[in-house]
Amino acid sequence: MNSRIAVVPGSFDPPTLGHLDVIRRAASLYDQLHVLVVHNPGKEAMLPIAQRLTLLEQSIAESDIDGDVVVASWSMGLLVDYATDVDAGVLVKGIRSQVDVAYETPMAIVNRHLAHVETVFLLPDPAHALVSSSLVRQVASLGGDVSPFVPAAVARFLDTGSRDL
Ligand code: PNS
């Protein structure tokens, strides 16, 4: 496993400015970064996986993020199976609060047991500390303006493209 290759996994339903901040920081730390959309069976989805991929690709393309960033999805099993397939030795997660630490720690330990993959926690800009996809979903579903919380590509889509969802 290559410790210079990392995966940023998540539901990204939808991608937020907090996600983009973590992706930007991780892209500057690793030689290759895989941004991986993973279906989370514990959450009711708003957007199809293919739409999340498109929004992530657009958001990254329109940002100042550079480097070797791959956007992909994974529904074939364990997250660490994808990491093993692409030779990634590191999983990167953004930590906004103690709640995130409590949620992420067991997964990090299980993933290390499963495949000797390390998890690195990054602290996003405090400006994004209160932003979550679930809040964005709720505000969007009730007709509110989510543009302060999401990349412009996501705001455009939620404004015009999500009426049939
Ligand atoms: O953005 P989320 O919903 O907090 O992301 C959670 C996710 C998708 C990263 C997590 O549910 C996950 O890793 N799922 C993959 C399934 C897996 O490998 N489970 C066992 C190790 S925890």
Residues whose N, C-alpha, C, O or C-beta is under 5 A from the ligand:
A	BS01	PNS	P9 G10 S11 F12 V38 H39 N40 G77 L78 L79 V80 M107 V110
